[in-house]
Amino acid sequence: MGLLASRSLATAALSTACALLALTAAVAAPASAASAKVPAGWMGVSATNGSLLGSASLWAGETKAMKGAGVQSVRVPFYWDAMQPFGPGPVSFAASDVVVEGASREGLRLLPIVLGTPTWAAKDPDATGGWSAPRSPAEYGAFLGELAKRYGPKGTFWTEHPDVPKRAIGTWQAWNEPDLDTYWVQQPFAKGYVALLKAARTALRAVDPKGRIMLAGFPNRSWESLEKVYKAKGGKLFDVAAVHGYTGSASNVIRLVDENRKVMARHGDAKKPIAVTEMGFSTAPKSVGVPKYVTWNTTASGQAKKVTELYASLAAKRSSRRIEGAYWYSWYTPETSGRGGWEDYTGLRHLDGEAIVAKPALAAYAKVAKKLRR
């Protein structure tokens, strides 16, 4: 499950919870990280905290830290309801320009998650938080098209900012976890979501003929949600599949990928790539009251160990499973002194007083990124 709490880039927070069934099938032991090199852009993180995305100076500093740690790709939310809140008129790019500029200056790729239906475009205007399906998928597609016009290969952002190194965005993730009613209130989700995919792909290709639509990351029994997308005739509407892997072991993240790949193969998509767009371990204290199913809660040193284990395992299977990228959730979390939920403690960096500081997991990330770099 993912939790996208706030409705603007200035205050947005993207957190995730996932009740994953135990996956016990045997998985081969991974090759060493040193022998499993990965291509540029493969090492990713999710950066979704609103205080981070809403401050140009803070974002600039954190993107420098990302680059220094070996991060190559950053997954960020672009909220439709924050950027076009009052109707199908002009889109406000002020906050997203800051995000794109900061990442581009450090050579970081961006993977935007395009989501959040504004009230004026919602099928159910009373649904809170922007999680209604749009009344017209074409309106969502039009918004994504405007994003591509701004930040794609021929985007106006690059012509207006010639001093910014061009890092055109070519892949767009369409929504987050629509199989959960928390983020897509109209369930069952498949028919409506496939209509959104079709509109998104049509609009994107009109602007960027080589642009790619990434499927929303599915949590829990993700392969079953993927099967529903295929049954709703959505197989030809996405270029990259995605999975969210929260579990107590690296082998089970691989297993999740394998279960999704089986579905893809049955539908003729064996050659299509898949990305692990969320995975991580929390360091929440007992005072948070972490549920028993959250087997991915550990100590600070345990989190550091799991960073190495997860990336080494996925890198070893990258080629055979066609894993396009792996994104740690999350780069930064507030860690609110024993309050909040487990998802508030997954960061590689966290807030200590008024300063953002590194956890041991950040050094582990940097070390494994260096080993995996080609």
Secondary structure as UniProt FT lines:
FT   STRAND          2..4
FT   TURN            9..11
FT   STRAND          14..16
FT   HELIX           33..35
FT   TURN            40..41
FT   STRAND          43..46
FT   HELIX           50..53
FT   HELIX           56..68
FT   TURN            69..70
FT   STRAND          73..79
FT   HELIX           80..83
FT   HELIX           94..105
FT   TURN            106..107
FT   STRAND          109..115
FT   HELIX           119..121
FT   TURN            125..126
FT   HELIX           128..130
FT   HELIX           137..151
FT   TURN            153..154
FT   HELIX           156..160
FT   TURN            162..163
FT   STRAND          171..174
FT   TURN            178..179
FT   TURN            181..183
FT   HELIX           190..207
FT   TURN            209..210
FT   STRAND          212..214
FT   HELIX           222..231
FT   TURN            232..233
FT   HELIX           235..237
FT   STRAND          240..245
FT   HELIX           250..266
FT   TURN            267..268
FT   TURN            270..271
FT   STRAND          274..279
FT   HELIX           286..288
FT   TURN            292..293
FT   TURN            295..296
FT   HELIX           300..321
FT   STRAND          323..328
FT   STRAND          332..333
FT   TURN            337..338
FT   HELIX           342..345
FT   STRAND          349..352
FT   TURN            353..354
FT   STRAND          355..358
FT   HELIX           360..372
//
